[in-house]
C-alpha cells in the first residue's frame, strides 16, 4: 500500500514538472526557443537585408519582414530604428525585443548597432 502511494506521488511530481516545462516554453510566446536560436549573437542590417534574412530575426513574421522591405522601397533607407514603428504591425514593445538583433548601416559604410 505504501509503495503504491509513493509511486502516485512520484508520478504527480513528474507530471507537474512536465507541465511546468511546457508552460514555460509557451510563455516565450510564438517565438519559442527556435526563434531565440535563429541569430544567436548576430545582427541584421534592416537597410540591406533580404526577406529571408529579416525572417531570421526573433519575433519577426513574414508580414513584418515584407513591411520593412516595402517601407524601404517607398521611403528609402531607415535612418533610425524607431522608424520601424511606421511599418504596420510594429509596436514599441516588439521593437524593444528585436533591437539586439537589428542594426543600421552607419556613416561611411560602417555598421552600427543602434
QUIVENCOR-V980701 format. One record per residue. N is the residue number from 1. RES is the residue in three letters. OMEGA is omega in whole degrees, 0 to 359 (NA if undefined). Layout:
n,res,omega
N,RES,OMEGA
N,RES,OMEGA
This chain:
n,res,omega
1,UNK,180
2,UNK,180
3,UNK,179
4,UNK,178
5,UNK,178
6,UNK,178
7,UNK,179
8,UNK,179
9,UNK,179
10,UNK,179
11,UNK,178
12,UNK,179
13,UNK,179
14,UNK,179
15,UNK,179
16,UNK,178
17,UNK,179
18,UNK,181
19,UNK,176
20,UNK,178
21,UNK,180
22,UNK,180
23,UNK,178
24,UNK,175
25,UNK,179
26,UNK,181
27,UNK,177
28,UNK,179
29,UNK,183
30,UNK,181
31,UNK,181
32,UNK,181
33,UNK,181
34,UNK,179
35,UNK,183
36,UNK,182
37,UNK,185
38,UNK,184
39,UNK,178
40,UNK,176
41,UNK,179
42,UNK,176
43,UNK,181
44,UNK,177
45,UNK,185
46,UNK,179
47,UNK,182
48,UNK,186
49,UNK,174
50,UNK,178
51,UNK,182
52,UNK,179
53,UNK,179
54,UNK,182
55,UNK,179
56,UNK,178
57,UNK,178
58,UNK,180
59,UNK,181
60,UNK,175
61,UNK,177
62,UNK,181
63,UNK,178
64,UNK,179
65,UNK,177
66,UNK,178
67,UNK,178
68,UNK,181
69,UNK,178
70,UNK,179
71,UNK,179
72,UNK,181
73,UNK,182
74,UNK,189
75,UNK,184
76,UNK,183
77,UNK,174
78,UNK,178
79,UNK,178
80,UNK,181
81,UNK,181
82,UNK,176
83,UNK,176
84,UNK,179
85,UNK,176
86,UNK,179
87,UNK,180
88,UNK,178
89,UNK,179
90,UNK,175
91,UNK,178
92,UNK,180
93,UNK,178
94,UNK,178
95,UNK,179
96,UNK,181
97,UNK,183
98,UNK,186
99,UNK,181
100,UNK,183
101,UNK,184
102,UNK,173
103,UNK,176
104,UNK,175
105,UNK,183
106,UNK,178
107,UNK,178
108,UNK,177
109,UNK,178
110,UNK,176
111,UNK,180
112,UNK,172
113,UNK,185
114,UNK,NA
